Amino acid sequence: MELSGSEIIIQFLKDEGVKYLFGYPGGAVLHIYDALQNQDDVIHILVRHEQGATHAADGYARATGKPGVCLVTSGPGATNAVTGIATAYMDSIPLIVITGQVPSHAIGSDAFQEVDAVGITRPCVKHNFLVKDINKLAETMKKAFYVATTGRPGPVVIDIPKDITAPHIKIPYVYPKQISMRSYNPNLKGHPKQIKRAVELLLSAKRPIIYSGGGVIIDEASDQLRQFVRKLGYPITQTLMGLGAFPGTDPQFIGMLGMHGTYESNMAMHECDVLIAIGARFDDRITGVTSKFCPHAQVIHIDIDPASISKTIKADIPIVGGVKQVLTEMIKILGNARQSPDKAALDIWWKKIKSWQDQKSYAYEQTDGVIQPQAVIEELYKVTKGNAYITSDVGQHQMYAAQFYHFDKPRRWINSGGLGTMGFGLPAAMGVKLAFPKKDVACVTGEGSIQMCIQELSTCLQYNLPIKIINLNNRYLGMVRQWQEFFYEKRYSHVYMDSLPDFVKLAEAYGHVGIKVEDPKDLHDAMKEAFALKDRTVFLDIITDQEANVYPMISAGKAHNEMELSPLQQEIQASLRAKGETV
Amino acid sequence: MRHIVSLLVENEAGALSRIAGLFSARGYNIESLTVATTEDRTLSRMTIITNGSERIIEQITKQLNKLVDVVKLQDFTEGNFIEREMMFVKVKAQGDGPRAEVKRLSDIFRARIIDVTDTTFCIELTGSGEKLDAYIKAMHENNVIEVVRSGSMGILRGEKSLTI
């Protein structure tokens, strides 16, 4: 088969099983767009901004586990994609970004729409390529997919000069089914001796805790995690990125940990004697101040990336390997072990955890006339029966969603954890909806975040993507305002979103349905109505309590046992103390 | 502590900047870095001299290993290895006395004079970093016109080797 560079790109994507290509045309990719016209296997989704393309592809990848693919032009096309690339990089999401480049002979001449895309993206990709020879195009694309999807996944950029895609230069094409790279061999298997040692340590624990992260979801190891946790009977806490890997409604799950995690999970972290980290990387939002992190614990750390191990927290038993394989081995060893968990010690430990749980750290006061943001997520959870795919932007609403939507399945909770990218939620929801058109997909956002990629409402109309936007509108950049309240004596510097648009009219202008909710009494019906409108994109603009805070909170420089508690929890704590019922 | 890390990397455009970029992005120190192709033209050999705590060095080697262009890497510091650096020095050499003095010093250091004018000598010297420092010191600062140093390169002693 003789194909041009452009045709090779499209044919390769087809052969690789790529269904959707999120992109935006421009000069350097014109040849490719011309070739796109002649086929209907790879469906192109025209976004309204290249950032939207990367987030949409990212959302698709997070929901399906398959790589998300984007096509953008040179110069501004590439720079606009950088935020999305960095977002995927921080959360280890397989993303392929094809950037057009000025013709080979013009590279380095400051040509129109020229940037050094490979240079600009280098620090935020797993790897990147500049294709200099059409004969290496297919092989390079295969390498890109291979690198992006194996080991610790991540984004890969392929920069393709315009002359490589010229229609009149045709070469023979064969789909490279397999590729090997001498410099890239991810280690997937944990060391058997280390695994055995880890199980022995786990079984000797008196106050154990299992701390799992996004790695479990990436490695499709939810079943193994569930078996492992069940077998041990230990409490499990999950990171923001790990939510859903273990069922959120299971009694062994004691809530998310970290900066806005539950009281019980953070206290359990602080007091545990054995900690097993599974596919988690001890991010600073998880650890609090590292010098006071888990002061009594011996640490087992399973991670596919050796560089994650002992980076911030020293691992006593490091295990480099894929989570699924290592957990499978551990379950096998546990099945044959003569020793079993220390039941008596575990009973005492669970009792202590229950006493922390009794303090109800997520509790908030319902108010008449004013909608509490937490109540919105609880309503969303009820109306969707916990089955929706939830994307989010970044800020308070993100934390409320993580706290109050109990994810029972992996890949249902889609948010920018590492980079914290506002503007992620809406385009990510588009990617999810394309992957699962029959499922409910909601984007939990705020009036700040949503305006960062609001133009994608237009894409939603063009491709009929009936997602539900749950806008927690508190007229503040809520999380920044909360920090200014706590740490800057309420000096609210530039956090009031003055001159907000009328979101209902805005949604209508884009051809969608807009519903404004101000009274708590109307919340349930509005939510029901939004999800009942199966084939419409609905923008629920929900006016919430302006100064609600996210609790508990571990401030900078503080340890897990030094959380700021909500006023309500402090009351509960005091009354439990008075009754002598607290530890 | 000072570490000497030796790498085999794909001889591809951008490989060097990936490595240099890693050091600057993560705030690691680079004392010197040398790079050139090997007998296999598809591979470059690189020697990096860096310093940091054990923890930092562990991160540096792990992060370097993570780069897709890095084929193989070894921290030589703990092992048995040879380290050498090369230097060119251009010095003032005018009048019989000073010229004889430079020549005498160069003989002591086993340096070679590789270029001569009426007023200058250019000297080539190979050795450890300390030896090169000592030579410059002996040469007296105000006589030195120009110094060009290669940065260190290293190789393992004995039968051990860093090859693929």
Interface residues (C-beta under 8 A of the other chain):
Chain A: V118 G119 R122 P123 K126 H127 L130 V147 M181 R182 S183 Y184 D305 P306 A307 S310 K311
Chain B: V9 E10 A13 G14 S17 R18 G21 A25 R55 E58 Q59 K62 Q63 N65 K66 V68 D69 V70 V71 I164
